[in-house]
Amino acid sequence: MGHWTVNQAGKSIVLIGMMGAGKSSVGRCLQRRTQFALLDTDEIVASKFGLSIPEIFSKYGEQVFREAETEALREMGPDKQTIVVTGGGIVLCEDNLDFLKRLGVVVWLDGKEETLFERAARSGNRPLLKRGYSREAFTRILQARLPLYAKVANIRVDTSVLTDEEVAVAILSKLGKLGRNWRPGSPIPATAR
Ligand code: S3P
């Protein structure tokens, strides 16, 4: 994992991690606390197709979804200060790793496998978990992705025993944004990048 103080060109806080890590909810908490705009690759892709994510998978297949996901990420500029929420598979495309880093601080929301699995299984909205859905499949997907999350992340937060708000606070605290001088909407301090 790279050091988060030295390699950030962009201004955004970018959330990555497995399904069930809480990226969307934590993203909303971060948005409320920072007043940055919120961009979500799944939402961008869904609105581009005018379909839900499961509908895109079943109508066009995973590959088309992945291409649209990459496109959504590529179109995000490094200049705007945003909270970026990504789909769990964003790291599968090698090019995306650079696009993610270019946007700002990459935060990996991790957690105990069992906890991630339980949370992910709760929502019926995940096409990858529907086909031959099993605990083993989840493990396989997670194991393949762990090194990719680790490779691109600047910081990692274990979400297993934290609420979404607590995760947001932990992130902002790691970024130095809860310091005395920081105000919502002000830039990430230079020392935090
Ligand atoms: C996916 C995760 C989903 C969504 C799509 C594929 C994945 O997003 O992008 O179903 O490959 O892990 P979440 O991580 O928000 O569930």
Residues whose N, C-alpha, C, O or C-beta is under 5 A from the ligand:
A	BS01	S3P	G17 M18 M19 G20 D42 I53 T86 G87 G88 G89 N125 R126 P127
